[in-house]
Amino acid sequence: MATRLGCPTANIAIKEGLLIPGFGVYVGETDLQGVRYPTLICISGGHTGSNLKMEVHLLGFNQDLTGKYLQVLIHEKLRDIIPFPGEEEMARIIQNDLFQAQEWFKHTSVSES
């Protein structure tokens, strides 16, 4: 997921030894300064397959997250990671992921914790 593909993300390096779910695209929430935002999450090995990372896109949020502390909660997997099919097709896939995430939040009650 990337800004040039129509989906700006905060990129979070995953520290060695941290327990994470499998690679994939998920819906979840991100806590930013005590406010929870619906979030599309991608966990992958990066372009090389050796740079474990999490990319989060806060739905409806368009401010710079550089240097901000984010706490991410994962709710449900939407799909597996797929090989990069090219920028145009990937942009289409990401738009579909965003639509699915928005629909998930419309139809799912998320309780405060």
C-alpha positions as CSV (number, residue, x, y, z in Angstrom):
1,M,0.0,0.0,0.0
2,A,1.4,3.3,-0.9
3,T,0.5,6.9,-1.5
4,R,1.2,6.6,-5.2
5,L,-1.4,3.8,-5.3
6,G,-4.1,6.0,-3.7
7,C,-3.8,4.8,-0.2
8,P,-1.4,6.8,2.1
9,T,-0.1,4.7,5.0
10,A,1.9,4.9,8.1
11,N,4.7,2.3,7.8
12,I,5.6,0.5,11.0
13,A,8.6,-1.7,11.3
14,I,7.8,-4.9,13.2
15,K,10.5,-5.7,15.8
16,E,12.1,-9.2,15.8
17,G,10.4,-11.5,18.3
18,L,7.0,-9.7,18.2
19,L,4.1,-12.1,17.7
20,I,2.0,-11.1,14.7
21,P,-0.8,-12.7,12.6
22,G,0.2,-14.1,9.2
23,F,0.8,-11.9,6.2
24,G,-2.4,-10.4,4.8
25,V,-4.7,-7.5,4.6
26,Y,-6.9,-6.9,7.7
27,V,-9.4,-4.5,9.2
28,G,-8.8,-3.1,12.6
29,E,-8.5,0.1,14.6
30,T,-5.6,2.5,15.3
31,D,-5.5,4.4,18.6
32,L,-4.0,7.8,18.1
33,Q,-3.8,10.1,21.1
34,G,-6.8,8.3,22.7
35,V,-9.0,8.4,19.6
36,R,-9.7,5.1,17.7
37,Y,-9.9,5.2,13.9
38,P,-11.1,2.5,11.6
39,T,-8.1,1.1,9.8
40,L,-7.0,-1.0,6.8
41,I,-3.9,-2.9,7.7
42,C,-1.4,-4.7,5.5
43,I,1.2,-7.0,7.1
44,S,3.9,-8.2,4.6
45,G,7.5,-9.0,4.0
46,G,7.9,-5.8,2.0
47,H,9.0,-5.8,-1.6
48,T,12.0,-8.0,-0.9
49,G,10.3,-10.4,1.3
50,S,12.8,-9.8,4.1
51,N,11.6,-6.4,5.5
52,L,8.7,-7.4,7.9
53,K,6.4,-4.4,8.1
54,M,2.9,-3.3,8.9
55,E,1.2,-0.5,6.8
56,V,-1.8,1.1,8.3
57,H,-4.3,3.4,6.6
58,L,-6.7,5.2,8.9
59,L,-10.0,5.5,7.0
60,G,-11.1,9.1,6.6
61,F,-7.9,10.5,8.1
62,N,-5.6,12.6,6.1
63,Q,-3.0,14.1,8.5
64,D,0.7,13.4,8.7
65,L,1.4,10.6,11.2
66,T,5.2,11.0,11.1
67,G,6.6,10.6,14.6
68,K,3.2,9.8,16.2
69,Y,2.7,6.8,18.6
70,L,0.1,4.4,17.1
71,Q,-1.4,1.4,18.8
72,V,-3.0,-1.0,16.3
73,L,-5.7,-3.5,17.0
74,I,-6.4,-6.1,14.4
75,H,-10.0,-7.4,14.0
76,E,-10.4,-9.6,10.9
77,K,-8.4,-10.7,7.9
78,L,-9.8,-9.6,4.5
79,R,-7.4,-11.4,2.2
80,D,-3.9,-12.9,1.7
81,I,-1.0,-11.0,0.3
82,I,-0.7,-11.4,-3.5
83,P,2.2,-11.0,-5.8
84,F,2.5,-7.4,-7.1
85,P,0.5,-7.3,-10.4
86,G,1.7,-3.8,-11.5
87,E,0.7,-0.4,-10.2
88,E,-2.6,0.0,-12.1
89,E,-4.0,-3.4,-11.0
90,M,-2.6,-3.0,-7.4
91,A,-4.4,0.4,-7.1
92,R,-7.6,-1.3,-8.2
93,I,-7.1,-4.1,-5.6
94,I,-6.4,-1.5,-2.9
95,Q,-9.5,0.5,-3.7
96,N,-11.5,-2.7,-3.3
97,D,-9.7,-3.4,0.1
98,L,-10.7,0.1,1.2
99,F,-14.3,-0.5,0.1
100,Q,-14.4,-3.8,2.0
101,A,-13.0,-2.2,5.1
102,Q,-15.6,0.6,5.1
103,E,-18.4,-2.0,4.6
104,W,-17.0,-4.1,7.4
105,F,-17.2,-1.1,9.8
106,K,-20.7,-0.3,8.6
107,H,-22.0,-3.8,9.4
108,T,-19.9,-4.6,12.5
109,S,-20.3,-3.3,16.0
110,V,-16.9,-2.6,17.5
111,S,-17.0,-2.3,21.3
112,E,-14.8,0.1,23.2
113,S,-12.1,-1.5,25.4
